[in-house]
Amino acid sequence: MTQGVNVEQILAPHLPRLKMSLQHAWDGHQGRENENDAWQLFQTLIGTQDHDESSLTARFEQVGRRLVTYDEKLDTRLQEIQSFVDAAATEIKHIFQEHPEELVTTLGYLYQLHNKSALALTRGFQHVVEQQARSTTHLTQQLEHRLLALQRVNGYSNSAMDLDQTLENTAQVIAEELNVDLCSIFFYDELQRVLTLRATNGPRPLGGMHFILRLGEGYSGWVADKGRPLHSNDALGDPNFATEARSYSTPYRGVMALPIIFFGTAERLIGVISVQSSEPREFTRDEVNFVEVIAGIIAINIENGRLYEQTDEQLRRKVHELATIHRVSYIIASTLNLEEVLQIITTQAVHLSGAERSCIFELDPDRRRLHALAHYGLNPEQASNLQIGVGQCCAGRTVQTGRPSMAVDCFHADEHCFIHDDPTLSSEIHSVLCVPLKVKQKVLGCICIYSSHRHLLSPEQMQLVVTFANEAAIAIENARLYEETRRGLELKSVLLRELHHRVKNNLATVAGILSLQRRRTRSPEVRHILAESVNRVQGLAATHDLLAHEDVSEARVDDIARKIVGVANANLSPPEKRISFQVETCPVVIPSRAVTILALVINEMVSNAIKHGMADVTRGTVIIRGFEEEDGYVAIQVLDSGKGPSAEHEQQEEPGESGEGLGLSLIKNLIGDLGGRFALRRETITRPASTKQGEQTSGETAEYTVAEVRFPLRRSRPTYALNS
């Protein structure tokens, strides 16, 4: 101790007691390490040989470093030292109570040693913590960098670039990340059992990109043959490895090579990744793991590419098959040319099934024999004379059973087969598939596919032929139904036109009788009533004449209106008045069930316009127009420029109250049978007028009386009931 001999002399007789007191102080703390620290401090305090302040500081710095290693807390150890110092200070105060100067010196030295010990302990602890922090930061940065490298490689694999460019970029990333001179990627050829160089990050071997290694040759060949990784500090030292190491302009010593293996249902070797350095080098486990992950990415990418090619080829084939079936279906739906449809079916059935010939047979009406409707690859003259009995040959048996059948080399033993008698054809054909043409369990014939292969068609090929058989059956049935329907429609159309013609003649006869009666009567009122009746009958006759000249039992609204206007103008228009009739274009087509009703309705509206609208005028205009509304209703209007309806007309009186009410009653009841309504109103209408140059002007605005009927275009058959 630096405080002098006097202090040591005072402490000497009390050392056992002091040791005992310190023993009690460290008994409360676990571990031999704590006791050693306390004893080291005590020995330095009493000045024991080989225990000085420098060794005490070194001792506590080492203890601080070990605290981090064993994951102990610094605060706990500092508290333990503080407990020892407090116990030592208590004893020293008791020992030196009669020597105050020495007490101050000894306690000061004790506290000085305590501070140095605590600082050394803390310094050692912080030094290791800082080292670990730097190491953790470096490791984190390295992992982040590795992760970014893996992301780059994965991005290349998922990009649209070609495979060679992807592999070259991958090799460049590996070389940069591991700081090696060269990275090479080889692919394994299963057929030739060799490795072919596909990509490097820089130097090419002496053989260029056509560098090939056999299994077991070089370190890459060794890895491919053994299927496990290889690490070598000096590849030049191994004669087998040196072959590949010296294949480059710069020999390489440090080598790490890993196999690229796809682990699916069965392990499959894809290739080898090799990284080389010109100097000897030990590769860490992290570096090996990094390359292994990239090898897995490459393996998955290659396998996905292979599966994509297979799937893409299958998809293209399926799309072609579906497109062909769709085209055939479209032709069936768009044309009724049976010969064209069946010829397309026979051609496409051959192409999609991989066969060479095909033929579609139709069952005769007597259901005893089959004849060829369409064929592909057969002699036209032979096919035109081909007759097969039901139950004979593959085609006849298929029609008889109603089930598909396949056979190989059946032509030689079947004397009823038409191929049996043709040596040239029988030598080229070996297998046949026959599928019945069925519609609603009714067999119409069959389709037969002939192939030169001595094997049966696959289920997929058979399903295609079945599909074409269904299309052919539909086409044949559609052609039959169309022909039957066409003949029926022609007959019905002729009969219907004849009916309309006869009805027109009968109505003309009735109109003639009424006209004769009108000329003989002397009563003006009776003459007027008969004139209206003649007009109505002649209107109906004109309508039936219109229907008698149409191909179908339909008529346009404007055609009906022109017929009615012609009759009404001739019968009802007074000679002293100048009435102009205008029928606007209206292409709405009315079915025959409503044409006669509509003709009567228009006739009554035109008659009312002439009789009532033009009663007190010498000239005027009557306009008939029609249009189809958005809700599916048809509106027909008769406009007249006369004085307008009377009050009783505006009130639309009930039928039967006057002569004028009869016309309105007819209109309302007739249009009611069509599910429509009648309205009569006064409107201000602006109609465009034409100049001499044909340009449209603003036109004139005038008051018109509008008689309008609205009814649905499609309705069940009317009852034709009149409520008088």
ZAMARGU-4260 file (C-alpha; in steps of 0.2 Angstrom, whole numbers, plus 5000, padded with zeros to 4 digits):
<rodrens>
0) 5000/5000/5000 | 5006/5018/4996 | 5000/5024/5013 | 5015/5018/5023 | 5020/5004/5035
5) 5010/5011/5049 | 4993/5006/5040 | 4999/4989/5037 | 5005/4987/5055 | 4988/4992/5061
10) 4979/4980/5049 | 4990/4965/5052 | 4983/4959/5069 | 4965/4962/5062 | 4966/4953/5045
15) 4957/4937/5051 | 4943/4947/5057 | 4943/4958/5041 | 4943/4942/5031 | 4928/4935/5041
20) 4918/4951/5038 | 4921/4951/5020 | 4917/4932/5019 | 4900/4937/5026 | 4898/4951/5013
25) 4900/4939/4998 | 4891/4924/5005 | 4875/4933/4999 | 4881/4932/4981 | 4881/4916/4970
30) 4896/4911/4960 | 4914/4908/4962 | 4918/4922/4951 | 4910/4935/4963 | 4922/4928/4977
35) 4937/4930/4966 | 4933/4948/4962 | 4931/4952/4980 | 4947/4943/4985 | 4957/4952/4971
40) 4951/4969/4977 | 4955/4964/4995 | 4973/4958/4991 | 4976/4974/4982 | 4970/4984/4997
45) 4981/4976/5009 | 4996/4977/4997 | 4999/4958/4995 | 5013/4953/4983 | 5008/4951/4964
50) 4992/4961/4968 | 4994/4979/4962 | 4982/4991/4953 | 4987/4986/4935 | 4983/4968/4938
55) 4967/4973/4947 | 4961/4984/4932 | 4966/4970/4920 | 4956/4957/4930 | 4940/4967/4930
60) 4941/4972/4912 | 4942/4953/4908 | 4927/4950/4920 | 4917/4963/4911 | 4920/4955/4894
65) 4915/4938/4901 | 4898/4946/4908 | 4893/4948/4890 | 4899/4931/4885 | 4888/4922/4899
70) 4874/4935/4896 | 4875/4942/4914 | 4870/4959/4919 | 4883/4973/4923 | 4872/4982/4936
75) 4871/4966/4946 | 4890/4964/4947 | 4893/4982/4951 | 4880/4980/4965 | 4890/4965/4972
80) 4906/4975/4972 | 4898/4989/4980 | 4892/4977/4994 | 4910/4971/4997 | 4917/4989/4998
85) 4903/4994/5010 | 4907/4979/5021 | 4926/4982/5020 | 4923/5001/5024 | 4913/4996/5040
90) 4927/4985/5047 | 4941/4998/5042 | 4932/5011/5052 | 4931/5000/5067 | 4949/4995/5066
95) 4956/5013/5063 | 4944/5022/5075 | 4959/5027/5086 | 4969/5032/5070 | 4959/5045/5061
100) 4973/5050/5049 | 4976/5032/5044 | 4957/5029/5043 | 4955/5043/5030 | 4970/5037/5020
105) 4964/5019/5020 | 4946/5023/5016 | 4952/5034/5002 | 4962/5021/4994 | 4948/5008/4996
110) 4936/5020/4987 | 4949/5023/4974 | 4951/5004/4970 | 4933/5003/4970 | 4931/5016/4956
115) 4945/5009/4946 | 4937/4991/4947 | 4920/4998/4942 | 4927/5008/4928 | 4937/4993/4922
120) 4922/4981/4923 | 4912/4993/4914 | 4925/4996/4900 | 4927/4978/4897 | 4908/4975/4896
125) 4906/4990/4884 | 4920/4984/4873 | 4912/4967/4870 | 4895/4975/4868 | 4902/4987/4855
130) 4910/4973/4846 | 4895/4963/4845 | 4885/4978/4839 | 4897/4980/4825 | 4896/4962/4821
135) 4877/4962/4821 | 4877/4977/4810 | 4889/4970/4798 | 4879/4953/4798 | 4862/4963/4795
140) 4870/4973/4781 | 4876/4957/4773 | 4859/4948/4775 | 4850/4963/4768 | 4863/4963/4753
145) 4860/4944/4751 | 4841/4947/4751 | 4842/4960/4738 | 4853/4949/4727 | 4840/4935/4729
150) 4827/4947/4724 | 4836/4952/4709 | 4839/4934/4704 | 4820/4930/4707 | 4816/4946/4697
155) 4826/4939/4682 | 4817/4922/4683 | 4800/4930/4683 | 4804/4943/4669 | 4800/4942/4650
160) 4819/4940/4645 | 4825/4924/4637 | 4833/4910/4647 | 4851/4913/4642 | 4850/4932/4647
165) 4842/4927/4664 | 4856/4914/4667 | 4870/4927/4663 | 4862/4940/4674 | 4861/4927/4688
170) 4879/4922/4686 | 4884/4940/4687 | 4874/4943/4704 | 4882/4927/4712 | 4900/4933/4707
175) 4897/4950/4713 | 4889/4944/4730 | 4902/4931/4734 | 4917/4942/4727 | 4923/4928/4716
180) 4932/4929/4699 | 4920/4917/4690 | 4903/4910/4691 | 4898/4896/4678 | 4881/4888/4675
185) 4880/4871/4666 | 4864/4862/4660 | 4863/4843/4660 | 4857/4834/4644 | 4848/4818/4650
190) 4849/4810/4632 | 4868/4813/4629 | 4872/4813/4648 | 4884/4828/4647 | 4885/4845/4654
195) 4884/4860/4643 | 4889/4878/4648 | 4875/4890/4647 | 4881/4905/4656 | 4896/4914/4664
200) 4898/4931/4672 | 4914/4935/4661 | 4928/4924/4655 | 4923/4910/4643 | 4933/4893/4643
205) 4944/4889/4629 | 4929/4880/4620 | 4918/4895/4621 | 4900/4893/4625 | 4900/4875/4617
210) 4911/4869/4632 | 4905/4852/4637 | 4909/4841/4651 | 4905/4822/4653 | 4899/4815/4670
215) 4913/4814/4682 | 4924/4826/4672 | 4931/4841/4681 | 4923/4848/4697 | 4907/4852/4688
220) 4906/4834/4681 | 4910/4827/4698 | 4896/4836/4706 | 4883/4831/4693 | 4889/4813/4695
225) 4889/4813/4714 | 4874/4824/4716 | 4882/4833/4731 | 4891/4850/4733 | 4910/4851/4732
230) 4922/4863/4741 | 4941/4864/4736 | 4954/4876/4742 | 4966/4871/4728 | 4957/4863/4713
235) 4973/4863/4703 | 4980/4850/4716 | 4968/4837/4710 | 4972/4830/4692 | 4953/4828/4689
240) 4948/4845/4694 | 4963/4853/4686 | 4956/4848/4669 | 4941/4861/4671 | 4951/4873/4681
245) 4964/4875/4667 | 4951/4877/4654 | 4950/4896/4656 | 4963/4909/4652 | 4966/4911/4671
250) 4968/4895/4681 | 4957/4894/4697 | 4961/4887/4713 | 4947/4890/4725 | 4931/4881/4720
255) 4913/4879/4726 | 4901/4869/4715 | 4883/4864/4719 | 4871/4853/4709 | 4854/4861/4702
260) 4841/4848/4707 | 4822/4849/4705 | 4814/4841/4720 | 4797/4835/4713 | 4789/4818/4713
265) 4806/4812/4708 | 4823/4821/4709 | 4829/4827/4693 | 4846/4835/4689 | 4845/4851/4680
270) 4863/4857/4680 | 4878/4863/4691 | 4883/4880/4697 | 4902/4883/4700 | 4910/4898/4708
275) 4929/4900/4706 | 4943/4911/4713 | 4960/4913/4707 | 4967/4911/4725 | 4964/4897/4737
280) 4948/4901/4747 | 4937/4894/4760 | 4918/4897/4757 | 4908/4900/4772 | 4891/4891/4776
285) 4882/4907/4773 | 4889/4908/4755 | 4885/4890/4752 | 4867/4893/4758 | 4866/4908/4746
290) 4871/4898/4731 | 4859/4884/4736 | 4844/4895/4736 | 4849/4902/4719 | 4851/4884/4713
295) 4833/4881/4719 | 4826/4896/4710 | 4835/4891/4694 | 4828/4873/4696 | 4810/4879/4698
300) 4812/4892/4684 | 4818/4878/4672 | 4804/4866/4677 | 4791/4879/4676 | 4797/4883/4658
305) 4796/4865/4654 | 4779/4863/4661 | 4773/4879/4652 | 4779/4873/4635 | 4770/4856/4638
310) 4754/4866/4644 | 4755/4878/4630 | 4756/4865/4617 | 4741/4856/4625 | 4732/4872/4626
315) 4736/4876/4608 | 4729/4859/4603 | 4713/4861/4613 | 4711/4879/4607 | 4712/4872/4589
320) 4700/4858/4593 | 4688/4870/4601 | 4689/4883/4587 | 4686/4869/4574 | 4671/4863/4583
325) 4665/4881/4585 | 4667/4884/4566 | 4658/4868/4562 | 4644/4873/4574 | 4643/4890/4566
330) 4642/4883/4549 | 4628/4872/4554 | 4619/4887/4562 | 4622/4899/4548 | 4618/4888/4532
335) 4606/4874/4527 | 4618/4867/4514 | 4619/4849/4520 | 4633/4844/4508 | 4644/4858/4513
340) 4642/4855/4532 | 4645/4836/4530 | 4660/4839/4520 | 4668/4850/4532 | 4664/4838/4546
345) 4672/4823/4538 | 4688/4834/4534 | 4690/4841/4551 | 4687/4824/4560 | 4701/4817/4550
350) 4713/4831/4554 | 4709/4832/4573 | 4709/4813/4575 | 4726/4810/4566 | 4717/4798/4554
355) 4718/4798/4535 | 4700/4794/4529 | 4682/4797/4534 | 4665/4794/4528 | 4647/4799/4534
360) 4634/4786/4530 | 4615/4790/4530 | 4602/4777/4534 | 4589/4775/4520 | 4571/4778/4524
365) 4568/4759/4523 | 4581/4757/4537 | 4589/4743/4528 | 4604/4750/4520 | 4617/4764/4522
370) 4624/4775/4508 | 4638/4788/4509 | 4633/4806/4511 | 4650/4814/4512 | 4668/4807/4513
375) 4686/4812/4514 | 4701/4802/4507 | 4690/4789/4498 | 4688/4787/4479 | 4673/4798/4474
380) 4666/4785/4461 | 4668/4771/4474 | 4659/4781/4488 | 4645/4786/4476 | 4641/4768/4473
385) 4644/4762/4491 | 4629/4752/4499 | 4631/4744/4516 | 4617/4733/4524 | 4612/4736/4542
390) 4621/4724/4553 | 4635/4721/4540 | 4653/4729/4541 | 4658/4740/4556 | 4646/4754/4550
395) 4631/4743/4548 | 4634/4735/4565 | 4636/4752/4573 | 4620/4758/4566 | 4611/4742/4572
400) 4618/4743/4590 | 4618/4762/4591 | 4634/4761/4600 | 4652/4767/4595 | 4664/4753/4590
405) 4683/4752/4586 | 4693/4738/4578 | 4710/4734/4571 | 4713/4724/4555 | 4695/4718/4554
410) 4694/4721/4535 | 4703/4705/4530 | 4691/4693/4539 | 4675/4703/4535 | 4669/4699/4518
415) 4655/4711/4519 | 4666/4726/4521 | 4669/4737/4506 | 4687/4739/4510 | 4689/4720/4509
420) 4687/4720/4490 | 4700/4734/4488 | 4718/4727/4491 | 4726/4744/4489 | 4714/4752/4502
425) 4715/4737/4514 | 4734/4738/4514 | 4734/4756/4519 | 4720/4755/4532 | 4722/4746/4549
430) 4710/4753/4561 | 4693/4760/4561 | 4681/4770/4573 | 4663/4770/4569 | 4651/4782/4579
435) 4632/4782/4576 | 4623/4798/4572 | 4609/4799/4584 | 4595/4812/4587 | 4583/4809/4602
440) 4588/4790/4602 | 4584/4789/4584 | 4599/4783/4573 | 4601/4792/4557 | 4617/4784/4551
445) 4635/4784/4557 | 4653/4792/4554 | 4668/4781/4551 | 4686/4786/4554 | 4699/4775/4545
450) 4718/4776/4551 | 4734/4768/4545 | 4740/4765/4563 | 4738/4748/4571 | 4731/4755/4587
455) 4715/4761/4594 | 4711/4780/4595 | 4713/4788/4612 | 4698/4793/4623 | 4701/4811/4618
460) 4701/4807/4600 | 4686/4796/4601 | 4677/4810/4610 | 4681/4822/4596 | 4674/4810/4583
465) 4658/4808/4594 | 4656/4827/4595 | 4657/4828/4576 | 4645/4814/4575 | 4633/4824/4585
470) 4636/4839/4574 | 4633/4829/4558 | 4617/4821/4566 | 4610/4839/4570 | 4614/4845/4552
475) 4605/4830/4544 | 4590/4832/4556 | 4590/4851/4553 | 4590/4848/4534 | 4576/4836/4535
480) 4566/4847/4546 | 4569/4862/4535 | 4564/4854/4520 | 4548/4847/4528 | 4544/4865/4535
485) 4548/4873/4519 | 4536/4862/4509 | 4523/4865/4523 | 4525/4883/4522 | 4523/4884/4504
490) 4507/4874/4504 | 4500/4885/4518 | 4505/4901/4510 | 4497/4896/4494 | 4481/4891/4503
495) 4481/4907/4513 | 4483/4918/4498 | 4469/4909/4490 | 4458/4911/4505 | 4462/4930/4506
500) 4458/4931/4487 | 4441/4923/4489 | 4437/4933/4505 | 4441/4949/4495 | 4429/4943/4480
505) 4415/4939/4492 | 4417/4956/4501 | 4417/4964/4484 | 4401/4955/4480 | 4393/4961/4496
510) 4399/4979/4493 | 4392/4978/4475 | 4375/4972/4482 | 4375/4986/4495 | 4379/4999/4482
515) 4365/4993/4471 | 4353/4995/4486 | 4360/5012/4489 | 4356/5018/4472 | 4338/5011/4473
520) 4334/5019/4489 | 4326/5037/4490 | 4329/5041/4508 | 4345/5051/4511 | 4348/5044/4528
525) 4347/5026/4522 | 4358/5031/4507 | 4371/5038/4519 | 4371/5023/4530 | 4373/5011/4515
530) 4387/5022/4509 | 4396/5020/4526 | 4393/5001/4525 | 4400/5000/4507 | 4415/5010/4513
535) 4418/4998/4527 | 4416/4982/4517 | 4427/4989/4503 | 4440/4993/4515 | 4440/4975/4522
540) 4441/4969/4504 | 4456/4980/4500 | 4465/4974/4515 | 4462/4955/4510 | 4468/4960/4493
545) 4484/4967/4501 | 4486/4950/4511 | 4483/4940/4495 | 4498/4947/4486 | 4510/4946/4501
550) 4522/4931/4503 | 4518/4930/4522 | 4502/4935/4531 | 4509/4952/4537 | 4506/4969/4531
555) 4514/4986/4534 | 4505/5000/4543 | 4507/5013/4529 | 4502/5000/4516 | 4485/4997/4525
560) 4483/5015/4527 | 4485/5019/4508 | 4472/5005/4504 | 4459/5013/4516 | 4462/5030/4510
565) 4459/5025/4492 | 4443/5017/4496 | 4437/5031/4508 | 4442/5045/4496 | 4432/5036/4482
570) 4416/5033/4493 | 4415/5047/4506 | 4424/5062/4500 | 4411/5075/4493 | 4415/5081/4475
575) 4413/5099/4480 | 4427/5098/4493 | 4446/5097/4490 | 4453/5086/4504 | 4471/5081/4503
580) 4476/5064/4510 | 4494/5061/4516 | 4501/5044/4522 | 4517/5045/4531 | 4530/5031/4529
585) 4528/5018/4543 | 4538/5002/4541 | 4530/4994/4557 | 4523/4976/4551 | 4507/4970/4558
590) 4503/4952/4559 | 4488/4945/4549 | 4478/4942/4565 | 4477/4961/4568 | 4477/4967/4550
595) 4458/4967/4547 | 4454/4975/4564 | 4467/4988/4561 | 4460/4991/4543 | 4442/4994/4551
600) 4449/5005/4564 | 4458/5016/4552 | 4443/5016/4540 | 4432/5023/4555 | 4445/5036/4560
605) 4447/5042/4542 | 4428/5042/4539 | 4425/5052/4555 | 4439/5065/4549 | 4430/5067/4532
610) 4412/5067/4539 | 4414/5077/4555 | 4431/5086/4554 | 4428/5093/4536 | 4409/5096/4539
615) 4410/5115/4537 | 4425/5118/4526 | 4428/5116/4508 | 4446/5111/4508 | 4458/5103/4521
620) 4471/5090/4525 | 4470/5072/4532 | 4486/5064/4538 | 4489/5046/4543 | 4504/5042/4552
625) 4511/5028/4563 | 4526/5023/4574 | 4532/5010/4586 | 4535/5016/4604 | 4549/5011/4616
630) 4537/5001/4627 | 4532/4989/4613 | 4516/4998/4608 | 4511/5004/4591 | 4503/5021/4589
635) 4492/5026/4574 | 4486/5044/4572 | 4473/5052/4560 | 4475/5071/4559 | 4463/5082/4551
640) 4464/5101/4549 | 4445/5104/4551 | 4436/5113/4564 | 4438/5100/4577 | 4427/5088/4586
645) 4410/5093/4594 | 4408/5093/4612 | 4399/5077/4612 | 4414/5069/4602 | 4426/5077/4614
650) 4417/5068/4628 | 4418/5052/4619 | 4400/5047/4622 | 4395/5030/4625 | 4390/5020/4609
655) 4372/5019/4604 | 4367/5037/4608 | 4368/5044/4590 | 4374/5039/4573 | 4390/5047/4576
660) 4393/5037/4591 | 4393/5021/4581 | 4410/5025/4573 | 4418/5029/4589 | 4410/5013/4597
665) 4417/5002/4583 | 4434/5010/4585 | 4435/5008/4604 | 4428/4990/4604 | 4439/4984/4590
670) 4455/4992/4597 | 4450/4985/4614 | 4451/4967/4606 | 4469/4971/4602 | 4472/4977/4620
675) 4473/4995/4615 | 4465/5012/4619 | 4457/5026/4608 | 4459/5045/4611 | 4453/5060/4603
680) 4460/5077/4606 | 4465/5094/4599 | 4483/5099/4597 | 4494/5112/4589 | 4506/5104/4577
685) 4520/5112/4568 | 4524/5103/4551 | 4540/5106/4541 | 4537/5113/4524 | 4548/5112/4509
690) 4554/5126/4498 | 4557/5125/4479 | 4575/5120/4481 | 4570/5106/4493 | 4576/5113/4509
695) 4566/5112/4525 | 4559/5128/4532 | 4552/5131/4549 | 4535/5125/4543 | 4518/5131/4548
700) 4509/5129/4565 | 4491/5124/4564 | 4477/5116/4575 | 4473/5098/4571 | 4461/5085/4577
705) 4470/5070/4582 | 4462/5053/4583 | 4474/5040/4590 | 4474/5022/4594 | 4488/5013/4604
710) 4490/4994/4605 | 4503/4981/4609 | 4512/4974/4594 | 4511/4956/4600 | 4495/4950/4608
715) 4485/4933/4608 | 4473/4931/4595 | 4458/4944/4596 | 4440/4938/4598 | 4433/4950/4585
720) 4418/4953/4597 | 4408/4969/4594 | 4398/4977/4608 | 4384/4987/4600
</rodrens>
